[in-house]
Amino acid sequence: MYSNIAKQENAHDDGIWSVAWGKNAADGVETIVTGSVDDKVKCWKWKNDKLDLSHVCEGHQLGVVSVDINASGNMAGSSSLDSHIRLWDLNSGQQVKNINSGPVDSWTVCFSPDSRFIASGSHTGKINLFSVETGSKETSLDTRGKFTLSLAYSPEGQYIASGAIDGIVNIFDMTTGKLVHTLEGHAMPVRSLCFSPDSQLLITASDDSHIKIYDVQHAHLVGTLSGHGSWVLSAVFSPDNNHFASGSSDKTVKIWSIGSRHCEHTFVEHTDQVWCVKYNQNGSKLVSVSDDKSINIYDTLT
């Protein structure tokens, strides 16, 4: 059943804008990483339905806007308003790389599925790919568009999708580096997007209060979902390939069915806008973070 199973109040000193949930492939340890406007990245161990703070990663000079965890679960990446991307060892909490992405030139960060690259969207509309090993910029994809707010890799790494401040979504084929689709379904900023586990669908979340579902191969709009009362700030697919979750400025977290395209449950635990939601590896749990400085964990097994 859907239920709120854990809550960490005052997890940061300011609003929490980003969260990631990873599992270490070597020892099975689950880590939740949060990034906040208080400039800090925090690593929390998730064990026996409890959150325990393991590391506070300091180094960013301004608010942290995005965090991600690599596929093997041993490294986190963070980007900040200070224009730096930092890579952190999750076992020690130590910084392993500091990448200067150029003036105001990183927003969302995400690891490639093979963990070799960390991608970042920029104010100029470019998607920059940095080598995790060397920290150097390896590739740049040009959307020829506006400020890139959101990024997502497809699970097998073939595609990368970007969402822009003007509502345009671009999909690139990573094998060729070519732009394959431009989706113009939203007229307001797209703050989050996510591929389905089978890479067949893409969901996009926008300030227009709507979530759109696209067929990736043909770039067809499959459905438009409404239900949030304000900006949709985050959307993420469940590993079960049948559900996805969303977080909104309306302070709610919603669970949606892909099959019926209806909202199955609404969580109302937060007292301020919900910036980010993420599932654990098997889709049995969901985490949400908010401007109310709290972290909520939900049971999502149906």
PyMOL commands that set and color helices and strands:
alter all, ss='L'
color gray80, all
select strands_A, chain A and resi 3-8+16-23+30-36+41-47+50-57+64-69+75-80+84-89+95-100+109-111+117-121+126-131+137-142+148-153+159-164+169-173+178-183+190-195+201-206+210-215+220-226+232-237+243-248+253-257+263-267+274-279+285-290+295-299
alter strands_A, ss='S'
color yellow, strands_A
deselect
rebuild
show_as cartoon
